[in-house]
Amino acid sequence: MRLDVVTIFPEYLEPLNVSLVGKARARGQLDVHVHDLRTWTHDRHHTVDDTPYGGGPGMVMKTEPWGEALDTVLADGYEAGHGRPALIVPTPSGRPFTQDLAVRLSEQPWLIFTPARYEGIDRRVVDEYATRMPVHEVSIGDYVLAGGEAAVLVVTEAVARLLPGVLGNAESHRDDSFAPAMAGLLEGPVYTKPPLWRGRDIPDVLLSGHHGKIARWRRDETLRRTTAHRPDLIERCAPDAFDKKDREM
Ligand code: SAM
């Protein structure tokens, strides 16, 4: 998968060199290109923003640098034969970023991110590129960040761990919170050695070796935790997502 990020803070994307994403890059599973938006400015001050039409506080990112940047990135990716890109626009006014979208994005060959600063990017930029490729305006939560770079890191990590061969054990995201095998519900608590720590032991069933009982315990914990923290996820489930024992909970 190819990833392009256009930003005025390329150094903010340094974490893409470490941990899971960094390893995926080193193995050639991810081809990441971070670009400085100011490369496509032509004045002495490398200006990327201007005052908003209609007045009001804050500044708006200008169309011209974004247009030149995206045209260059697109030409480069097409020349390298990367297939059809999708444009990912981080914005608090976007659709919530979910595991479902992470799965869909992980199936794409090429993602281009446009993290903004100030009050965001002149709307015409998104409208222009939406005529050429799918655009996903995504919010990583109901709060406002100073810029979209942290959102790019969030989306990239969620997507990268789903790529074939990126996680050591391909099964390990099967039982994650929100996964289809979990009916979109939350994962319960997990434990490891030692069996006793500061007077706290672990549930006996996990030492029983009885796979059926362990699976039932995990399912009960999933239901308990989801009911406590995210009852909306339970409400969204199809009725046939629950068996008789679930209903007895
Ligand atoms: N005026 C904008 C609004 O209220 O919708 C907020 C602009 S914010 C200060 C600057 C940039 O940070 C946004 O354009 C976006 O790229 C990024 N950003 C802020 N909060 C975000 C969120 N919750 N999810 C994704 N991106 C976000």
Residues whose N, C-alpha, C, O or C-beta is under 5 A from the ligand:
A	BS01	SAM	P90 T91 P92 S93 T114 P115 A116 R117 Y118 E119 G120 V138 S139 I140 G141 Y143 V144 L145 A146 G147 G148 A151
